[in-house]
Amino acid sequence: MENPELQALPAKYKLLVGIGVAAALQSSTCTVMWSKLARQAGATQAEIAEAILVARLMKMATVNDSAADALAWLDEQGAE
């Protein structure tokens, strides 16, 4: 976070990414920690909530992708 060569994103945005990753990886402790740090860096409650909602959407997308082959196979089997 502090490396001067990696400062293309402001700290607030890095922390919002961290919130989304922690939420998607299902770490409550890290999600709360990153949320507190993001607030200290100037993130609003709405921004933090949106980061969490985006994580939920991304997690849902991976479940859909993971299940796609199984759902296609079921479809090929036809109705019982």
N, C-alpha and C positions, 0 to 999 in steps of 0.2 A: 504493500500500500504506500510505503514511503519512498520507494526507489525513484529518484529524480528522472531516470530514463524511462519510467513507465507512468507518465502523468498525462496521457492523452485524454483520460476521463477524469473528471472531478471526483473527489473522494465520495461525495454524496451518491453519485451514480454507481460507483464501485460497490458501495454498501447496499444499494437497492438490488444490484445483481446478486450479491451475497445472500440477501433475504430470500430472493426467489430460488436460488440453488438450495439453500438450507431447507426451505419449505418443501421443495420437490424431493429432496433426499429424506424427508420426514424427520428432521432433527429439531424438536421443539426448543431445546436449549439454545442452539445456534440461531434459530429464527428470532427468538427473543433478543439474544445478544446483538445480532446485526441490526435489528429494529431499533434498539436503544442507541447504538452507535450512529445509525442513520439520522435519528432525531437530533442527536448532538451535532451532526454535520449539516443540519438544516433541512432535512427531508420532512415533508408534511405527513400528517396521518393519512391523507388521501393517497399520497405517493407510495407509502408503505403498504397500504391496503391493496393498491393496484399491483404492486410487485408480487404480493401473495396471490392475487387473482390470476396474474399471468402465469405464475408457477403452476397453479391448479390447471390452467388450460394446457400448458405444456405437458404436464403429467398425464392428463386425459388423452392427449394426442399420442403419447407413447404407449398407453394401454391399447388404444385403438389400433395402432400399428402392430403391436405385439399379437393382437388377437385376429388380425386380418386374415392370415392364412387358415386359421382354425375356422373362422366364420365362412370363408370361401369353401373349405372342405365340407362343412355342414350343408351349405347350399347345394353343392354337387351331389350330396347324398339324397336330396329330395325330401319331401314330406313323408312322415311315418304314417 
